[in-house]
Each structure stands twice: as structure tokens, then as C-alpha cells.
């Protein structure tokens, strides 16, 4: 889905004045999210998986029943969701 964003530049200076109005079209991009540390020994402390993204710097949040780590043993369902901020 392409998103068209309007923008405007106003120039106000002693020697120059003017306004430029246009729009910027933003196209979706692709990012790869890789989960690591999926198998860890149980020692009673909270454990979390590692996350890397390509390109680097994509914001990712991992939650375990809305907590940042889990102290439970066993297998967990892995779900993904993406939030696009505008």
C-alpha cells in the first residue's frame, strides 16, 4: 500500500519569500526478523530470546504474556505482529 503524505516548505527571509507545496509517496519496504536463543537451559530466572533485523534498527518488541521475559519451562507459541507508525 502506498501512502501519499502532503508537505509544505515556507521560505521567509529578508531577501527571499516563497512557498512550495508537494506530496511525498511512501512505499512499503521489506524487513527480515530473526529470532535466536530459542533453546535455553532452565535455571529459574527470566529468559528472553534475541532478535536481529535486516535492515538493522527495525523496532521489535518480544513479550511473554505481556512480560519482557518468562520463567516458565516448556514450549511457547510464537506470534508476530508489526506496528507501522505514522
Order of alpha helices (4+ residues) and beta strands (2+ residues): beta-beta-beta-beta
